[in-house]
Amino acid sequence: MKVLINDTPHELAPNARLPDALQAIQATPPFAVAVNREFVPRSQYPARVLQPDDRIEVIRPVTGG
């Protein structure tokens, strides 16, 4: 199934879950995730089943002044 991760198309297996998408981009903490503009708490990552054409945003904190 096709999804967008940070505006880049990715192909995932049918019934993929959020951790599968994070593994596809080799995401390393710290980060926050939104699926279709909805924040997903870290505790819900394993239960979040993805759908075709979902838009996943992985947001990393930025430091500086």
Secondary structure, 3 states (H helix, E strand, C coil): CEEEECCEEEECCCCCEHHHHHHHCCCCCCCEEEECCEEECHHHCCCCECCCCCEEEEECCCCCC
